[in-house]
Amino acid sequence: MRRGEEVLVLVQCSYDLGVLDFLRKCFKVFAVSLDIGSVVLPPRNRKLIEDYLLKYKVPYKFLSPLELKGGDIGRVLDSYPCDLCNRVVSKYLVEECRERGIGYLINNHIEGEVKRVKDVYLINFLKLYPLKRDILRREYPYLKCPLMLQALMRNRELRVKMIGEVVSQVYEGLMEPGIGAEVIMEIGRLGKRE
């Protein structure tokens, strides 16, 4: 990727707005959000995203390739919710890139750092360029994913995985210990609702 090059950025949840803000200063960004049901993009998050994009004049599109409902939601809740965007909906994002002639898709929710699908590179920007999570959380709207919150309430293994990620971020210096403790407590409180 070269400075000024066009990139498609998935803006969906967690730190995505903070990453977009960083990227828009170096690249020509086109933002896409998946509007596949309010459990993935609740009205509050949609408004925060749209307000930001309009304020900074970032071109964008809300993509609705399918609607998640009923039994689909239950199946997603029993696994890792980000897998939905990575497995099921990713192909639509890649096609959007190809239609626009964009070779890079920034998706901070894929497992690895970089993955190539057809002629499009999927990049987890936060894994390649570890920005401090507590600064992103403090200075930009943190977009909570209702699907992830519900999955954390139901799935102990997922809570353990997410707590492990927070601990790693603290040890790597990406999150202040106090903020990390608050996030872990928040995850723990979700588990008490089981």
N, C-alpha and C positions, 0 to 999 in steps of 0.2 A: 504494500500500500504506500502510495506517495501522497505527500501533503497536497491538498486540493482535489484529490481523487473523489469520485462519487461512491458512497457506501450506503447500503440500506441498513437501518438500525431497528431492531425489534424493541419497542417500548411497551412493556407489559406490566412489570411488577418490580418489587424490591428497589434496586439501585439504578434502574434503567434510565431515569431522567437525569441523574447525576453524570452517568457515563455519556449520555447524549450531549449534555452541556459541554463536556470535555471534547468530544469528537467534533461538534459543530464548529469549534474554533480552529480545527486543523483540516477538516474534510468537508466536502459538499455532501450533506446528509439528507437522506430521504427516510422519514420515520414511518413505520408500520406498526399498528396495534391489532391484535387479534380480537375481534368482537364476535366471540362464539358462545355467548351466554353470560349472564351477570355473575356467575360463579367464577369466571375467568377475568372478566372486565366489568367490575361493578360501576354503576353510574358515577360514584365519587371519584374513582380512579380515572375514568374516561374524561371527566371534567378537568381534573388536574393535568392530565396529559394534553388535552386539547387547548387549555388555557396557556400552557407552557409553549406549545408549538405555534400558536397564534401570536403570542407575545414576541417570540424570537423569529417569526416568519420562516419557520421550518416547514418545507412541503411534507405532506403526510397523507396517509390513507388508513382507514379502518377496514380491515380485511375480514370478511365473513364467509369463509368457505364451507362452514358447517355450523350446526348449533348443538351444543352439548346439553343434554337433558336426561332426566330419568335414570335409567339403568347405566347409561354411560358415565354419569357422575359417580355412581357407586363404585364402578370398576376403577375409575381414576383415583378415588379416595383410598382404595386399598393398595395403591402403589405410590410412586413418587410423582406428584402432579406435574413437575417440569417435563417428565417424559411425554406427556400429552403433546406439548408444543414441539418437542424434539422429534417424536416419531410420527405422530398423526398429521400435524399441521405444518411441519417443516417443509414438506414438498411444495405447499402453496407459497411459502416464503421464497423458496428457491425459484419457483416459476415467476414470481413477481420480480425478482432480480433479473432473471433472463429476459423477461419482456421489456424491462427498462434498460437493458444493456449494462447492468451493474454486476461486477465480479466479486463483490465482498458483502457478506451478510454478517452483521454484528449481532450475536445472540449470546448473552451472558449466562445462559442457562444450559448450554451443552456441556457434556462431561469433560471433554478434552480441551486443549487450547485451540487447535485448528483442525478442520475436517473439510475435505473437498467432496462436493456433491455435483456431479456433472461438471460444469465449468464455473461453478460458484464456490468460493471459499467461505465456510462458516467459521467465524472467529469468536471465541469467548474472550472478549477484551479484558475482563477482570482477571483472567488467569495469565494473560500475556503481560499486562501492565497493571500490577497490583496497586490500585488506588486505595487509600485509607478508607475503610468502610464507615468508620464513625464520622468522618468529615462528610462523606456522601449522605449519610443518614441525617446529619444535623443541618446541612446547607440546602438540601433538595427534598421535595416531598418523597417520603418513603412509601412506595405503593404496595400495600399489603394485598396478598392474593387470598381471596376467600377460600379457594380450592385448597391451597396449602394449609391454611388455618384449620379447615375441617379435617384434612388428612392428618395433621399433627395431633388433633384431638383423638382420633381413632387409632393411630398407629404408633405404638411405643418404639418400634425399631426406627421409624422415621424421625421421631424426637431425638433418639440417641444419635442418629446420623447428623442431624442439624446442630445439635449441641457440640458434637465433635468438630464440625466445620467452624463454629464460632470459636472454640478453643484454639483451633489451628490458626485462625485469623489473629487472635490475641498473641499467640506465640510468634507469629511471623511479623508482628508489629503493624498489622493492617487495621487493628481495632484496639482502642484503649481498654485496659482491663475492666474499668468501671462500666463502660458501655457494654462490653461483652457479658458481664455479670447480669446486667439488666435484661439483655436479650435472652440469656439462659433462663432467667427467672420467668420471663414471659412465656417461653416454650414450656417450662415446667408447669405453669398455671394452666396451660391448655390441656396438659395430661391429667390434671385433677378432675376434669369434666368427664372422664371416661366412665 
